[in-house]
Amino acid sequence: MKQSGQILLGVSGGIAAYKAAELARLLVKNGWSVIPSMTRTATEFMGTLTLASITEHEVHIDVGDHSPMDHIRTVRSSDLLLVAPATAHTIAKFAHGQADDFLSAAYLAHKGPSLICPSMNTAMWHHPATQRNLSMLRDDGVLICPPDSGELACGEWGDGRLAEAETILEYVAYSLSPKHPTLQGKKVVVSAGPTCEDLDPVRFLSNRSTGLMGFAIARALWCAGAEVVLVSGPTHLRVPAGVQMVKVRSAAEMAEAVHGHRNGAASVIMNAAVADYRPAYHPHKLKKDSFNGVLALNRTEDILATLGKDKNGCLLIGFAAETEDGIVNGRKKLIHKNCDGVVVNRVGIAGQGFESDTNQGTLIWRDGREIPLPMASKQDFANLLVTEIGDFMHDLAGIPNRDMAQ
Ligand SMILES: Cc1cc2nc3c(=O)[nH]c(=O)nc-3n(C[C@H](O)[C@H](O)[C@H](O)COP(=O)(O)O)c2cc1C
């Protein structure tokens, strides 16, 4: 995923214009050089000084504001043209090729990817004219980051809120990520997070998985072009952009969801920390005085092992969270569960495994190769892992050309 370069950030005149300041801040923080442009109406919602200060670049409003060929020069050096918020009016102008200010002229002059983040009243959003214009933009190769649903500034409820800044950043990453030829268009199921095995209506048995690793894998797969189904136990994480999210609670629910979605999948990546045992469920809260302190536990389904018994051409990747003898135990798991690959990572030490933003490990392939996955943020770890998985699938398929296609 490309995380540096130049973005031309266009802001049009909607009530969400002020949110562009936070978006610009996050883009700069993530290493992007941001060239701001505002429509004349946008400057009525927010002064230019905010964006100029955050980005450390002058704000472009009209063609020739700062120098005669600025709109051409700026797009030549920009990796992405991003418009957030994009009003119905600016979308209409883009769709029809009108070029009466810096942003619309730059849009026409830009040869690279464009990403539009609409924001408007829900009736304006659903109006056939707006949808027609968006459809024209899609046909022209523009990526649309759909608005969220919720309470709007006008007091109405519905679709039309500008997507969250984090979601827009995910779309930026998607726009600029090379698609992996073997993963593009392929369905991949990823499991993530912990499971919770309820004991009574108040208590449950669970583990320390946060879901960070599995969610990062889902994001990396989407950016590589895969169609991702993310089956996750309870987490506090935001649903990643572009994936089909399936929320589950227990190991039994996770098994049902994974088996239910694996049909047609090119790969299943079992990253979830699935409980091995579940207690009997008591429909009423257990009382101290009537409980003898002993929990009877029953085995849950070993989902990875079940998947390994009937792979049907699906590439099966397991995760092994080990406190010692990782490689030995990872190899055993690979063989016993008939996996194609196992990612071994150490848990119980700071900076990797559960409750950490970073990870380190080794990917063991069934052909015996060991691929080191060096210490990195979980997102970078996931990006590397997904490239390895795509390459392995490519080698299996014997496709001659391994060039990354945009
Ligand atoms: C208070 C106010 C809020 C507005 N909010 C939006 C909005 O959220 N989305 C939108 O598409 N238009 C909105 N409009 C209408 C646009 O400002 C109007 O269509 C304008 O022509 C947009 O120009 P621009 O696309 O060149 O910035 C709003 C207008 C006003 C007065």
Ligand as a Chemical Component Dictionary entry (heavy atoms), coordinates in Angstrom:
data_LIG
# 
_chem_comp.id                   LIG 
_chem_comp.type                 NON-POLYMER 
_chem_comp.pdbx_formal_charge   0 
_chem_comp.three_letter_code    LIG 
# 
loop_
_chem_comp_atom.comp_id 
_chem_comp_atom.atom_id 
_chem_comp_atom.alt_atom_id 
_chem_comp_atom.type_symbol 
_chem_comp_atom.charge 
_chem_comp_atom.model_Cartn_x 
_chem_comp_atom.model_Cartn_y 
_chem_comp_atom.model_Cartn_z 
_chem_comp_atom.pdbx_ordinal 
LIG C1  C1  C 0 -25.958 25.751 4.595  1  
LIG C2  C2  C 0 -25.791 24.970 3.332  2  
LIG C3  C3  C 0 -25.393 23.660 3.387  3  
LIG C4  C4  C 0 -25.207 22.913 2.230  4  
LIG N1  N1  N 0 -24.794 21.609 2.329  5  
LIG C5  C5  C 0 -24.645 20.891 1.197  6  
LIG C6  C6  C 0 -24.188 19.550 1.284  7  
LIG O1  O1  O 0 -23.916 19.031 2.366  8  
LIG N2  N2  N 0 -24.066 18.846 0.133  9  
LIG C7  C7  C 0 -24.367 19.398 -1.090 10 
LIG O2  O2  O 0 -24.246 18.689 -2.088 11 
LIG N3  N3  N 0 -24.767 20.672 -1.178 12 
LIG C8  C8  C 0 -24.915 21.438 -0.088 13 
LIG N4  N4  N 0 -25.331 22.732 -0.178 14 
LIG C9  C9  C 0 -25.566 23.312 -1.517 15 
LIG C10 C10 C 0 -24.266 23.727 -2.169 16 
LIG O3  O3  O 0 -23.594 24.670 -1.356 17 
LIG C11 C11 C 0 -24.530 24.293 -3.571 18 
LIG O4  O4  O 0 -25.039 23.275 -4.388 19 
LIG C12 C12 C 0 -23.293 24.895 -4.166 20 
LIG O5  O5  O 0 -23.611 25.310 -5.493 21 
LIG C13 C13 C 0 -22.143 23.927 -4.214 22 
LIG O6  O6  O 0 -21.066 24.482 -4.930 23 
LIG P1  P1  P 0 -19.699 23.708 -5.144 24 
LIG O7  O7  O 0 -20.018 22.312 -5.501 25 
LIG O8  O8  O 0 -19.049 24.446 -6.281 26 
LIG O9  O9  O 0 -18.934 23.857 -3.899 27 
LIG C14 C14 C 0 -25.492 23.514 0.967  28 
LIG C15 C15 C 0 -25.873 24.850 0.918  29 
LIG C16 C16 C 0 -26.011 25.585 2.080  30 
LIG C17 C17 C 0 -26.404 27.030 1.974  31 
# 
loop_
_chem_comp_bond.comp_id 
_chem_comp_bond.atom_id_1 
_chem_comp_bond.atom_id_2 
_chem_comp_bond.value_order 
_chem_comp_bond.pdbx_ordinal 
LIG C1  C2  SING 1  
LIG C2  C3  SING 2  
LIG C2  C16 DOUB 3  
LIG C3  C4  DOUB 4  
LIG C4  N1  SING 5  
LIG C4  C14 SING 6  
LIG N1  C5  DOUB 7  
LIG C5  C6  SING 8  
LIG C5  C8  SING 9  
LIG C6  O1  DOUB 10 
LIG C6  N2  SING 11 
LIG N2  C7  SING 12 
LIG C7  O2  DOUB 13 
LIG C7  N3  SING 14 
LIG N3  C8  DOUB 15 
LIG C8  N4  SING 16 
LIG N4  C9  SING 17 
LIG N4  C14 SING 18 
LIG C9  C10 SING 19 
LIG C10 O3  SING 20 
LIG C10 C11 SING 21 
LIG C11 O4  SING 22 
LIG C11 C12 SING 23 
LIG C12 O5  SING 24 
LIG C12 C13 SING 25 
LIG C13 O6  SING 26 
LIG O6  P1  SING 27 
LIG P1  O7  DOUB 28 
LIG P1  O8  SING 29 
LIG P1  O9  SING 30 
LIG C14 C15 DOUB 31 
LIG C15 C16 SING 32 
LIG C16 C17 SING 33 
# 
